[in-house]
């Protein structure tokens, strides 16, 4: 069970147990059961039951960041750097400036929660 303010996500391997938890909560709190999860706290959740996999996708957040910097129409690239480029990279040993730290922290305001 995951909660954030008034949002709750209940998950587990046994649907019977999940339903028992939900019924117990309904007796104590006013709540709506929205069914299987598609979004939680701005994160899109895609389940593939056949492959037993779950993908967490933040495309809404990515769109907000692209819009903020005027890059919503930029051309995507399959690879951001040339193959093998990592071997030629030099470590950046300098500390971030106050302005860089504030810019990074401002991105948290774009999180869709």
N, C-alpha and C positions, 0 to 999 in steps of 0.2 A: 504494500500500500504506500502510495506517494501522495502527499498533500502539499498544497501551496495556497495559503489563504483559504479560499472557498472552493478550490478545485481539487479533485481527488481522482487518483488512478489506482484501480485494484487489479492486480494481475496474479496469475499462478497457474499451475498445471491442472488443477481440478475445478471445473466449472461449478460443481456442486458446492464446494467449500467457498468459492467466490460468492455464490448466491446467498449462502448462509451469512457471510460477513455483511453483504449489502442489506439483507433483511434486518440484521441486528442493528445496523446503523440507522436504517429507516425508522426503527422504533424509538431511537433517541434524538434524531435530527430530521428536520425537513430537508429532503434531498430529491433530486431528479436523477434517474438512471438514463444516461444518454446512449447506452448500448456500447457496441465495440468501438474502441478508440480510433480516431483518425488524426486528431490534433490534440496535443497536450502542451500547454504553456508556449504556444507558437511553434512547436516542433511537429512536423508532419510525420506520422507513423504509418509505415507500409509493412504489412505482414504478408508473408508467403508461406501459407500453412504446408503446402506440398514439400517445400524445401526446409521447413522449420526454421525460417529466418525472419528477422525484423530489421527494417532499415529506418533510421532516424534522419530526417531530411530538413534542413533549415533554409529552404529556397525563399521563403518570405523574408527572412533576415537578410539574405544575400541580395535580394531585390532592393531592400531599403538602403543598404550600404551603396550599391551601384547607383541608385537614384540620388543619394546624398552627394556623391562625387561626380554626378553628370556622366556616368559611364553605362547607363542602362541600355544603350545601343551599341556597346563595344562588341567586337568580334571575339568569340571565345576561341581558345587554343587548346588542342588536345594535350599538349605538353608545354608547361610553362618555361622549361629550360631545355637546352640541347642535351641529348643523351650523353652522359659522361661529364657534364659540366660540374657536378658536385665534386669531382676529384680535383678540379682546378680552383675551387673556391678557397678564399682566405678568410679565416675567422675574423669577425668584427669584435675587437676587444674594448671599444669605447663604450661609455655609459650613455644611456638615452638622456636627452635634454629634458628639462621640465616641460617644455612645449610638446615634445614628442610623447611624453608620458600622459599629459592631459588629452592629447589627440586620441591616443589609444583608449584611454578610459572613457572618452566621449562615445565610443562605439558601443559601450554597454547600454547607453540610452536607446539604442536602436533595437535591442533585444525585444522580441515580441512576447512579453509576459504579462 
